[in-house]
Amino acid sequence: MVYRIKEIREERKMTQEELAKASGVSRATIAALENHTARTTTTKTLLKLANALGTTVDAIFFTPNV
């Protein structure tokens, strides 16, 4: 699974630490998802990240052209 968290976070000009504070998700988890070292995560975590990024879980999963 490839997540677009890093791409969206950088578009929002946020650091991993800022996203961690805004979402309540650890920076280590965010880094693992961005670097594709974490293969799975919970829906709850994705919802927290999406809310903090001002987007949807769908946007984290899919590129706009899919």
N, CA, C, O and CB atoms as a CASP TS submission, in Angstrom:
PFRMAT TS
TARGET T0000
AUTHOR 0000-0000-0000
METHOD Language model
MODEL 1
PARENT N/A
ATOM      1  N   MET     1       0.851  -1.184   0.000  1.00  0.00           N
ATOM      2  CA  MET     1       0.000   0.000   0.000  1.00  0.00           C
ATOM      3  C   MET     1       0.891   1.240   0.000  1.00  0.00           C
ATOM      4  O   MET     1       1.795   1.362   0.826  1.00  0.00           O
ATOM      5  CB  MET     1      -0.965   0.003   1.229  1.00  0.00           C
ATOM      6  N   VAL     2       0.636   2.136  -0.909  1.00  0.00           N
ATOM      7  CA  VAL     2       1.378   3.390  -0.973  1.00  0.00           C
ATOM      8  C   VAL     2       0.448   4.521  -0.542  1.00  0.00           C
ATOM      9  O   VAL     2      -0.592   4.766  -1.153  1.00  0.00           O
ATOM     10  CB  VAL     2       1.944   3.643  -2.411  1.00  0.00           C
ATOM     11  N   TYR     3       0.848   5.190   0.512  1.00  0.00           N
ATOM     12  CA  TYR     3       0.073   6.322   1.009  1.00  0.00           C
ATOM     13  C   TYR     3       0.651   7.619   0.456  1.00  0.00           C
ATOM     14  O   TYR     3       1.847   7.703   0.179  1.00  0.00           O
ATOM     15  CB  TYR     3       0.060   6.345   2.558  1.00  0.00           C
ATOM     16  N   ARG     4      -0.200   8.626   0.298  1.00  0.00           N
ATOM     17  CA  ARG     4       0.224   9.930  -0.200  1.00  0.00           C
ATOM     18  C   ARG     4       0.398  10.936   0.934  1.00  0.00           C
ATOM     19  O   ARG     4       0.338  12.144   0.708  1.00  0.00           O
ATOM     20  CB  ARG     4      -0.782  10.458  -1.214  1.00  0.00           C
ATOM     21  N   ILE     5       0.611  10.442   2.148  1.00  0.00           N
ATOM     22  CA  ILE     5       0.682  11.321   3.316  1.00  0.00           C
ATOM     23  C   ILE     5       1.785  12.359   3.164  1.00  0.00           C
ATOM     24  O   ILE     5       1.557  13.543   3.411  1.00  0.00           O
ATOM     25  CB  ILE     5       0.911  10.501   4.584  1.00  0.00           C
ATOM     26  N   LYS     6       2.972  11.931   2.762  1.00  0.00           N
ATOM     27  CA  LYS     6       4.093  12.870   2.634  1.00  0.00           C
ATOM     28  C   LYS     6       3.794  13.939   1.597  1.00  0.00           C
ATOM     29  O   LYS     6       4.028  15.124   1.835  1.00  0.00           O
ATOM     30  CB  LYS     6       5.379  12.127   2.261  1.00  0.00           C
ATOM     31  N   GLU     7       3.283  13.527   0.460  1.00  0.00           N
ATOM     32  CA  GLU     7       2.962  14.475  -0.606  1.00  0.00           C
ATOM     33  C   GLU     7       1.965  15.533  -0.130  1.00  0.00           C
ATOM     34  O   GLU     7       2.156  16.728  -0.360  1.00  0.00           O
ATOM     35  CB  GLU     7       2.398  13.734  -1.822  1.00  0.00           C
ATOM     36  N   ILE     8       0.913  15.085   0.528  1.00  0.00           N
ATOM     37  CA  ILE     8      -0.120  16.010   1.010  1.00  0.00           C
ATOM     38  C   ILE     8       0.432  16.881   2.136  1.00  0.00           C
ATOM     39  O   ILE     8       0.165  18.082   2.186  1.00  0.00           O
ATOM     40  CB  ILE     8      -1.369  15.231   1.497  1.00  0.00           C
ATOM     41  N   ARG     9       1.201  16.275   3.035  1.00  0.00           N
ATOM     42  CA  ARG     9       1.791  17.035   4.144  1.00  0.00           C
ATOM     43  C   ARG     9       2.691  18.141   3.612  1.00  0.00           C
ATOM     44  O   ARG     9       2.639  19.271   4.096  1.00  0.00           O
ATOM     45  CB  ARG     9       2.589  16.105   5.080  1.00  0.00           C
ATOM     46  N   GLU    10       3.508  17.826   2.631  1.00  0.00           N
ATOM     47  CA  GLU    10       4.403  18.837   2.058  1.00  0.00           C
ATOM     48  C   GLU    10       3.636  19.920   1.313  1.00  0.00           C
ATOM     49  O   GLU    10       4.039  21.083   1.333  1.00  0.00           O
ATOM     50  CB  GLU    10       5.404  18.181   1.120  1.00  0.00           C
ATOM     51  N   GLU    11       2.533  19.556   0.653  1.00  0.00           N
ATOM     52  CA  GLU    11       1.683  20.567   0.008  1.00  0.00           C
ATOM     53  C   GLU    11       1.143  21.552   1.038  1.00  0.00           C
ATOM     54  O   GLU    11       0.967  22.735   0.747  1.00  0.00           O
ATOM     55  CB  GLU    11       0.515  19.895  -0.745  1.00  0.00           C
ATOM     56  N   ARG    12       0.881  21.051   2.248  1.00  0.00           N
ATOM     57  CA  ARG    12       0.349  21.884   3.339  1.00  0.00           C
ATOM     58  C   ARG    12       1.460  22.607   4.098  1.00  0.00           C
ATOM     59  O   ARG    12       1.199  23.355   5.041  1.00  0.00           O
ATOM     60  CB  ARG    12      -0.465  21.024   4.311  1.00  0.00           C
ATOM     61  N   LYS    13       2.723  22.369   3.668  1.00  0.00           N
ATOM     62  CA  LYS    13       3.897  22.982   4.287  1.00  0.00           C
ATOM     63  C   LYS    13       3.975  22.650   5.781  1.00  0.00           C
ATOM     64  O   LYS    13       4.240  23.512   6.618  1.00  0.00           O
ATOM     65  CB  LYS    13       3.869  24.506   4.087  1.00  0.00           C
ATOM     66  N   MET    14       3.735  21.378   6.083  1.00  0.00           N
ATOM     67  CA  MET    14       3.794  20.894   7.457  1.00  0.00           C
ATOM     68  C   MET    14       4.994  19.967   7.616  1.00  0.00           C
ATOM     69  O   MET    14       5.370  19.248   6.690  1.00  0.00           O
ATOM     70  CB  MET    14       2.481  20.164   7.843  1.00  0.00           C
ATOM     71  N   THR    15       5.585  19.996   8.802  1.00  0.00           N
ATOM     72  CA  THR    15       6.618  19.019   9.136  1.00  0.00           C
ATOM     73  C   THR    15       5.938  17.778   9.703  1.00  0.00           C
ATOM     74  O   THR    15       4.754  17.803  10.039  1.00  0.00           O
ATOM     75  CB  THR    15       7.652  19.609  10.154  1.00  0.00           C
ATOM     76  N   GLN    16       6.694  16.706   9.802  1.00  0.00           N
ATOM     77  CA  GLN    16       6.149  15.503  10.429  1.00  0.00           C
ATOM     78  C   GLN    16       5.752  15.796  11.868  1.00  0.00           C
ATOM     79  O   GLN    16       4.726  15.312  12.345  1.00  0.00           O
ATOM     80  CB  GLN    16       7.171  14.349  10.379  1.00  0.00           C
ATOM     81  N   GLU    17       6.561  16.585  12.556  1.00  0.00           N
ATOM     82  CA  GLU    17       6.276  16.926  13.950  1.00  0.00           C
ATOM     83  C   GLU    17       4.971  17.725  14.063  1.00  0.00           C
ATOM     84  O   GLU    17       4.168  17.479  14.963  1.00  0.00           O
ATOM     85  CB  GLU    17       7.447  17.730  14.554  1.00  0.00           C
ATOM     86  N   GLU    18       4.763  18.669  13.161  1.00  0.00           N
ATOM     87  CA  GLU    18       3.515  19.452  13.176  1.00  0.00           C
ATOM     88  C   GLU    18       2.304  18.555  12.915  1.00  0.00           C
ATOM     89  O   GLU    18       1.262  18.699  13.555  1.00  0.00           O
ATOM     90  CB  GLU    18       3.571  20.582  12.121  1.00  0.00           C
ATOM     91  N   LEU    19       2.455  17.634  11.973  1.00  0.00           N
ATOM     92  CA  LEU    19       1.364  16.712  11.686  1.00  0.00           C
ATOM     93  C   LEU    19       1.106  15.801  12.880  1.00  0.00           C
ATOM     94  O   LEU    19      -0.044  15.498  13.198  1.00  0.00           O
ATOM     95  CB  LEU    19       1.679  15.878  10.437  1.00  0.00           C
ATOM     96  N   ALA    20       2.165  15.371  13.533  1.00  0.00           N
ATOM     97  CA  ALA    20       2.013  14.522  14.714  1.00  0.00           C
ATOM     98  C   ALA    20       1.230  15.251  15.808  1.00  0.00           C
ATOM     99  O   ALA    20       0.324  14.681  16.417  1.00  0.00           O
ATOM    100  CB  ALA    20       3.393  14.089  15.246  1.00  0.00           C
ATOM    101  N   LYS    21       1.582  16.497  16.048  1.00  0.00           N
ATOM    102  CA  LYS    21       0.874  17.287  17.074  1.00  0.00           C
ATOM    103  C   LYS    21      -0.579  17.522  16.690  1.00  0.00           C
ATOM    104  O   LYS    21      -1.470  17.432  17.535  1.00  0.00           O
ATOM    105  CB  LYS    21       1.576  18.636  17.292  1.00  0.00           C
ATOM    106  N   ALA    22      -0.822  17.823  15.422  1.00  0.00           N
ATOM    107  CA  ALA    22      -2.182  18.125  14.960  1.00  0.00           C
ATOM    108  C   ALA    22      -3.080  16.884  14.939  1.00  0.00           C
ATOM    109  O   ALA    22      -4.291  16.979  15.142  1.00  0.00           O
ATOM    110  CB  ALA    22      -2.130  18.741  13.566  1.00  0.00           C
ATOM    111  N   SER    23      -2.476  15.728  14.694  1.00  0.00           N
ATOM    112  CA  SER    23      -3.275  14.514  14.523  1.00  0.00           C
ATOM    113  C   SER    23      -3.324  13.617  15.749  1.00  0.00           C
ATOM    114  O   SER    23      -4.252  12.823  15.900  1.00  0.00           O
ATOM    115  CB  SER    23      -2.746  13.734  13.382  1.00  0.00           C
ATOM    116  N   GLY    24      -2.338  13.737  16.621  1.00  0.00           N
ATOM    117  CA  GLY    24      -2.254  12.822  17.748  1.00  0.00           C
ATOM    118  C   GLY    24      -1.629  11.485  17.372  1.00  0.00           C
ATOM    119  O   GLY    24      -1.677  10.532  18.150  1.00  0.00           O
ATOM    120  N   VAL    25      -1.043  11.414  16.178  1.00  0.00           N
ATOM    121  CA  VAL    25      -0.355  10.215  15.695  1.00  0.00           C
ATOM    122  C   VAL    25       1.139  10.458  15.879  1.00  0.00           C
ATOM    123  O   VAL    25       1.627  11.548  15.580  1.00  0.00           O
ATOM    124  CB  VAL    25      -0.712   9.897  14.179  1.00  0.00           C
ATOM    125  N   SER    26       1.863   9.470  16.361  1.00  0.00           N
ATOM    126  CA  SER    26       3.288   9.679  16.629  1.00  0.00           C
ATOM    127  C   SER    26       4.061   9.994  15.347  1.00  0.00           C
ATOM    128  O   SER    26       3.705   9.547  14.257  1.00  0.00           O
ATOM    129  CB  SER    26       3.886   8.441  17.305  1.00  0.00           C
ATOM    130  N   ARG    27       5.129  10.778  15.512  1.00  0.00           N
ATOM    131  CA  ARG    27       5.971  11.111  14.375  1.00  0.00           C
ATOM    132  C   ARG    27       6.597   9.849  13.797  1.00  0.00           C
ATOM    133  O   ARG    27       6.779   9.749  12.584  1.00  0.00           O
ATOM    134  CB  ARG    27       7.060  12.113  14.784  1.00  0.00           C
ATOM    135  N   ALA    28       6.923   8.897  14.644  1.00  0.00           N
ATOM    136  CA  ALA    28       7.511   7.636  14.181  1.00  0.00           C
ATOM    137  C   ALA    28       6.542   6.882  13.265  1.00  0.00           C
ATOM    138  O   ALA    28       6.960   6.308  12.259  1.00  0.00           O
ATOM    139  CB  ALA    28       7.898   6.752  15.384  1.00  0.00           C
ATOM    140  N   THR    29       5.268   6.883  13.606  1.00  0.00           N
ATOM    141  CA  THR    29       4.259   6.225  12.769  1.00  0.00           C
ATOM    142  C   THR    29       4.126   6.954  11.438  1.00  0.00           C
ATOM    143  O   THR    29       4.053   6.320  10.385  1.00  0.00           O
ATOM    144  CB  THR    29       2.892   6.175  13.492  1.00  0.00           C
ATOM    145  N   ILE    30       4.095   8.268  11.481  1.00  0.00           N
ATOM    146  CA  ILE    30       4.001   9.065  10.256  1.00  0.00           C
ATOM    147  C   ILE    30       5.201   8.783   9.362  1.00  0.00           C
ATOM    148  O   ILE    30       5.047   8.580   8.158  1.00  0.00           O
ATOM    149  CB  ILE    30       3.915  10.577  10.585  1.00  0.00           C
ATOM    150  N   ALA    31       6.392   8.771   9.946  1.00  0.00           N
ATOM    151  CA  ALA    31       7.611   8.506   9.170  1.00  0.00           C
ATOM    152  C   ALA    31       7.557   7.118   8.539  1.00  0.00           C
ATOM    153  O   ALA    31       7.924   6.949   7.376  1.00  0.00           O
ATOM    154  CB  ALA    31       8.861   8.633  10.064  1.00  0.00           C
ATOM    155  N   ALA    32       7.104   6.130   9.301  1.00  0.00           N
ATOM    156  CA  ALA    32       7.032   4.767   8.778  1.00  0.00           C
ATOM    157  C   ALA    32       6.037   4.674   7.621  1.00  0.00           C
ATOM    158  O   ALA    32       6.302   3.986   6.635  1.00  0.00           O
ATOM    159  CB  ALA    32       6.638   3.788   9.894  1.00  0.00           C
ATOM    160  N   LEU    33       4.901   5.355   7.728  1.00  0.00           N
ATOM    161  CA  LEU    33       3.921   5.346   6.642  1.00  0.00           C
ATOM    162  C   LEU    33       4.461   6.063   5.410  1.00  0.00           C
ATOM    163  O   LEU    33       4.269   5.606   4.283  1.00  0.00           O
ATOM    164  CB  LEU    33       2.611   5.999   7.098  1.00  0.00           C
ATOM    165  N   GLU    34       5.134   7.184   5.629  1.00  0.00           N
ATOM    166  CA  GLU    34       5.685   7.942   4.505  1.00  0.00           C
ATOM    167  C   GLU    34       6.816   7.199   3.803  1.00  0.00           C
ATOM    168  O   GLU    34       6.972   7.300   2.586  1.00  0.00           O
ATOM    169  CB  GLU    34       6.183   9.288   4.983  1.00  0.00           C
ATOM    170  N   ASN    35       7.593   6.463   4.565  1.00  0.00           N
ATOM    171  CA  ASN    35       8.742   5.751   3.999  1.00  0.00           C
ATOM    172  C   ASN    35       8.395   4.331   3.582  1.00  0.00           C
ATOM    173  O   ASN    35       9.267   3.566   3.168  1.00  0.00           O
ATOM    174  CB  ASN    35       9.878   5.722   4.998  1.00  0.00           C
ATOM    175  N   HIS    36       7.134   3.985   3.693  1.00  0.00           N
ATOM    176  CA  HIS    36       6.627   2.677   3.280  1.00  0.00           C
ATOM    177  C   HIS    36       7.252   1.531   4.066  1.00  0.00           C
ATOM    178  O   HIS    36       7.326   0.406   3.571  1.00  0.00           O
ATOM    179  CB  HIS    36       6.876   2.472   1.805  1.00  0.00           C
ATOM    180  N   THR    37       7.704   1.810   5.298  1.00  0.00           N
ATOM    181  CA  THR    37       8.199   0.732   6.149  1.00  0.00           C
ATOM    182  C   THR    37       7.079   0.140   6.981  1.00  0.00           C
ATOM    183  O   THR    37       7.201  -0.975   7.487  1.00  0.00           O
ATOM    184  CB  THR    37       9.316   1.235   7.057  1.00  0.00           C
ATOM    185  N   ALA    38       5.984   0.881   7.128  1.00  0.00           N
ATOM    186  CA  ALA    38       4.780   0.358   7.779  1.00  0.00           C
ATOM    187  C   ALA    38       3.836  -0.084   6.676  1.00  0.00           C
ATOM    188  O   ALA    38       3.438   0.716   5.829  1.00  0.00           O
ATOM    189  CB  ALA    38       4.103   1.431   8.722  1.00  0.00           C
ATOM    190  N   ARG    39       3.486  -1.340   6.690  1.00  0.00           N
ATOM    191  CA  ARG    39       2.641  -1.864   5.616  1.00  0.00           C
ATOM    192  C   ARG    39       1.161  -1.685   5.897  1.00  0.00           C
ATOM    193  O   ARG    39       0.354  -1.600   4.971  1.00  0.00           O
ATOM    194  CB  ARG    39       2.934  -3.322   5.395  1.00  0.00           C
ATOM    195  N   THR    40       0.807  -1.627   7.161  1.00  0.00           N
ATOM    196  CA  THR    40      -0.598  -1.474   7.513  1.00  0.00           C
ATOM    197  C   THR    40      -0.737  -0.441   8.615  1.00  0.00           C
ATOM    198  O   THR    40       0.220  -0.128   9.323  1.00  0.00           O
ATOM    199  CB  THR    40      -1.207  -2.820   7.951  1.00  0.00           C
ATOM    200  N   THR    41      -1.925   0.074   8.744  1.00  0.00           N
ATOM    201  CA  THR    41      -2.275   0.961   9.847  1.00  0.00           C
ATOM    202  C   THR    41      -3.771   0.846  10.057  1.00  0.00           C
ATOM    203  O   THR    41      -4.470   0.203   9.273  1.00  0.00           O
ATOM    204  CB  THR    41      -1.848   2.445   9.562  1.00  0.00           C
ATOM    205  N   THR    42      -4.251   1.457  11.097  1.00  0.00           N
ATOM    206  CA  THR    42      -5.680   1.359  11.398  1.00  0.00           C
ATOM    207  C   THR    42      -6.455   2.457  10.680  1.00  0.00           C
ATOM    208  O   THR    42      -5.905   3.489  10.297  1.00  0.00           O
ATOM    209  CB  THR    42      -5.921   1.445  12.915  1.00  0.00           C
ATOM    210  N   THR    43      -7.718   2.206  10.514  1.00  0.00           N
ATOM    211  CA  THR    43      -8.614   3.217   9.944  1.00  0.00           C
ATOM    212  C   THR    43      -8.627   4.452  10.837  1.00  0.00           C
ATOM    213  O   THR    43      -8.670   5.580  10.345  1.00  0.00           O
ATOM    214  CB  THR    43     -10.052   2.653   9.775  1.00  0.00           C
ATOM    215  N   LYS    44      -8.589   4.241  12.135  1.00  0.00           N
ATOM    216  CA  LYS    44      -8.594   5.354  13.092  1.00  0.00           C
ATOM    217  C   LYS    44      -7.381   6.273  12.866  1.00  0.00           C
ATOM    218  O   LYS    44      -7.510   7.497  12.890  1.00  0.00           O
ATOM    219  CB  LYS    44      -8.593   4.814  14.548  1.00  0.00           C
ATOM    220  N   THR    45      -6.214   5.676  12.648  1.00  0.00           N
ATOM    221  CA  THR    45      -5.009   6.466  12.392  1.00  0.00           C
ATOM    222  C   THR    45      -5.134   7.240  11.091  1.00  0.00           C
ATOM    223  O   THR    45      -4.787   8.420  11.036  1.00  0.00           O
ATOM    224  CB  THR    45      -3.774   5.566  12.349  1.00  0.00           C
ATOM    225  N   LEU    46      -5.625   6.590  10.042  1.00  0.00           N
ATOM    226  CA  LEU    46      -5.805   7.280   8.759  1.00  0.00           C
ATOM    227  C   LEU    46      -6.796   8.428   8.883  1.00  0.00           C
ATOM    228  O   LEU    46      -6.589   9.489   8.294  1.00  0.00           O
ATOM    229  CB  LEU    46      -6.278   6.298   7.685  1.00  0.00           C
ATOM    230  N   LEU    47      -7.863   8.230   9.637  1.00  0.00           N
ATOM    231  CA  LEU    47      -8.837   9.304   9.843  1.00  0.00           C
ATOM    232  C   LEU    47      -8.208  10.482  10.577  1.00  0.00           C
ATOM    233  O   LEU    47      -8.453  11.635  10.219  1.00  0.00           O
ATOM    234  CB  LEU    47     -10.048   8.786  10.626  1.00  0.00           C
ATOM    235  N   LYS    48      -7.409  10.210  11.588  1.00  0.00           N
ATOM    236  CA  LYS    48      -6.731  11.286  12.323  1.00  0.00           C
ATOM    237  C   LYS    48      -5.805  12.078  11.396  1.00  0.00           C
ATOM    238  O   LYS    48      -5.785  13.309  11.423  1.00  0.00           O
ATOM    239  CB  LYS    48      -5.926  10.707  13.508  1.00  0.00           C
ATOM    240  N   LEU    49      -5.044  11.354  10.580  1.00  0.00           N
ATOM    241  CA  LEU    49      -4.126  12.023   9.653  1.00  0.00           C
ATOM    242  C   LEU    49      -4.891  12.832   8.612  1.00  0.00           C
ATOM    243  O   LEU    49      -4.533  13.976   8.330  1.00  0.00           O
ATOM    244  CB  LEU    49      -3.221  10.996   8.959  1.00  0.00           C
ATOM    245  N   ALA    50      -5.925  12.256   8.046  1.00  0.00           N
ATOM    246  CA  ALA    50      -6.722  12.959   7.039  1.00  0.00           C
ATOM    247  C   ALA    50      -7.331  14.227   7.621  1.00  0.00           C
ATOM    248  O   ALA    50      -7.290  15.283   6.990  1.00  0.00           O
ATOM    249  CB  ALA    50      -7.827  12.045   6.491  1.00  0.00           C
ATOM    250  N   ASN    51      -7.893  14.130   8.811  1.00  0.00           N
ATOM    251  CA  ASN    51      -8.497  15.310   9.448  1.00  0.00           C
ATOM    252  C   ASN    51      -7.459  16.392   9.692  1.00  0.00           C
ATOM    253  O   ASN    51      -7.716  17.568   9.433  1.00  0.00           O
ATOM    254  CB  ASN    51      -9.169  14.924  10.773  1.00  0.00           C
ATOM    255  N   ALA    52      -6.289  16.007  10.188  1.00  0.00           N
ATOM    256  CA  ALA    52      -5.237  16.986  10.466  1.00  0.00           C
ATOM    257  C   ALA    52      -4.718  17.632   9.182  1.00  0.00           C
ATOM    258  O   ALA    52      -4.282  18.783   9.194  1.00  0.00           O
ATOM    259  CB  ALA    52      -4.082  16.321  11.218  1.00  0.00           C
ATOM    260  N   LEU    53      -4.768  16.892   8.079  1.00  0.00           N
ATOM    261  CA  LEU    53      -4.314  17.416   6.791  1.00  0.00           C
ATOM    262  C   LEU    53      -5.424  18.148   6.032  1.00  0.00           C
ATOM    263  O   LEU    53      -5.180  18.731   4.976  1.00  0.00           O
ATOM    264  CB  LEU    53      -3.773  16.285   5.938  1.00  0.00           C
ATOM    265  N   GLY    54      -6.629  18.114   6.568  1.00  0.00           N
ATOM    266  CA  GLY    54      -7.749  18.783   5.907  1.00  0.00           C
ATOM    267  C   GLY    54      -8.154  18.088   4.624  1.00  0.00           C
ATOM    268  O   GLY    54      -8.520  18.742   3.647  1.00  0.00           O
ATOM    269  N   THR    55      -8.089  16.759   4.622  1.00  0.00           N
ATOM    270  CA  THR    55      -8.411  15.993   3.425  1.00  0.00           C
ATOM    271  C   THR    55      -9.203  14.752   3.827  1.00  0.00           C
ATOM    272  O   THR    55      -9.647  14.629   4.969  1.00  0.00           O
ATOM    273  CB  THR    55      -7.121  15.601   2.648  1.00  0.00           C
ATOM    274  N   THR    56      -9.372  13.849   2.888  1.00  0.00           N
ATOM    275  CA  THR    56     -10.113  12.623   3.150  1.00  0.00           C
ATOM    276  C   THR    56      -9.169  11.423   3.116  1.00  0.00           C
ATOM    277  O   THR    56      -8.060  11.499   2.586  1.00  0.00           O
ATOM    278  CB  THR    56     -11.250  12.446   2.124  1.00  0.00           C
ATOM    279  N   VAL    57      -9.625  10.331   3.684  1.00  0.00           N
ATOM    280  CA  VAL    57      -8.841   9.095   3.625  1.00  0.00           C
ATOM    281  C   VAL    57      -8.655   8.672   2.174  1.00  0.00           C
ATOM    282  O   VAL    57      -7.587   8.186   1.804  1.00  0.00           O
ATOM    283  CB  VAL    57      -9.526   7.966   4.435  1.00  0.00           C
ATOM    284  N   ASP    58      -9.682   8.851   1.351  1.00  0.00           N
ATOM    285  CA  ASP    58      -9.562   8.527  -0.083  1.00  0.00           C
ATOM    286  C   ASP    58      -8.389   9.257  -0.725  1.00  0.00           C
ATOM    287  O   ASP    58      -7.654   8.674  -1.522  1.00  0.00           O
ATOM    288  CB  ASP    58     -10.859   8.885  -0.823  1.00  0.00           C
ATOM    289  N   ALA    59      -8.212  10.516  -0.385  1.00  0.00           N
ATOM    290  CA  ALA    59      -7.125  11.312  -0.972  1.00  0.00           C
ATOM    291  C   ALA    59      -5.759  10.796  -0.546  1.00  0.00           C
ATOM    292  O   ALA    59      -4.782  10.940  -1.282  1.00  0.00           O
ATOM    293  CB  ALA    59      -7.269  12.779  -0.574  1.00  0.00           C
ATOM    294  N   ILE    60      -5.686  10.200   0.632  1.00  0.00           N
ATOM    295  CA  ILE    60      -4.418   9.634   1.112  1.00  0.00           C
ATOM    296  C   ILE    60      -4.071   8.379   0.309  1.00  0.00           C
ATOM    297  O   ILE    60      -2.896   8.090   0.083  1.00  0.00           O
ATOM    298  CB  ILE    60      -4.503   9.300   2.632  1.00  0.00           C
ATOM    299  N   PHE    61      -5.088   7.639  -0.117  1.00  0.00           N
ATOM    300  CA  PHE    61      -4.877   6.381  -0.823  1.00  0.00           C
ATOM    301  C   PHE    61      -4.690   6.535  -2.331  1.00  0.00           C
ATOM    302  O   PHE    61      -3.848   5.856  -2.920  1.00  0.00           O
ATOM    303  CB  PHE    61      -6.026   5.475  -0.565  1.00  0.00           C
ATOM    304  N   PHE    62      -5.452   7.404  -2.951  1.00  0.00           N
ATOM    305  CA  PHE    62      -5.539   7.414  -4.407  1.00  0.00           C
ATOM    306  C   PHE    62      -4.993   8.702  -4.982  1.00  0.00           C
ATOM    307  O   PHE    62      -5.144   9.773  -4.394  1.00  0.00           O
ATOM    308  CB  PHE    62      -6.974   7.215  -4.855  1.00  0.00           C
ATOM    309  N   THR    63      -4.361   8.592  -6.134  1.00  0.00           N
ATOM    310  CA  THR    63      -3.935   9.788  -6.856  1.00  0.00           C
ATOM    311  C   THR    63      -5.154  10.369  -7.548  1.00  0.00           C
ATOM    312  O   THR    63      -6.100   9.631  -7.825  1.00  0.00           O
ATOM    313  CB  THR    63      -2.795   9.469  -7.885  1.00  0.00           C
ATOM    314  N   PRO    64      -5.169  11.663  -7.839  1.00  0.00           N
ATOM    315  CA  PRO    64      -6.339  12.303  -8.447  1.00  0.00           C
ATOM    316  C   PRO    64      -6.784  11.678  -9.757  1.00  0.00           C
ATOM    317  O   PRO    64      -7.968  11.759 -10.083  1.00  0.00           O
ATOM    318  CB  PRO    64      -6.053  13.740  -8.677  1.00  0.00           C
ATOM    319  N   ASN    65      -5.899  11.062 -10.523  1.00  0.00           N
ATOM    320  CA  ASN    65      -6.249  10.516 -11.823  1.00  0.00           C
ATOM    321  C   ASN    65      -6.736   9.077 -11.803  1.00  0.00           C
ATOM    322  O   ASN    65      -6.977   8.480 -12.852  1.00  0.00           O
ATOM    323  CB  ASN    65      -5.087  10.612 -12.712  1.00  0.00           C
ATOM    324  N   VAL    66      -6.879   8.527 -10.617  1.00  0.00           N
ATOM    325  CA  VAL    66      -7.309   7.119 -10.522  1.00  0.00           C
ATOM    326  C   VAL    66      -8.817   7.052 -10.451  1.00  0.00           C
ATOM    327  O   VAL    66      -9.383   5.963 -10.367  1.00  0.00           O
ATOM    328  CB  VAL    66      -6.685   6.421  -9.286  1.00  0.00           C
TER
END
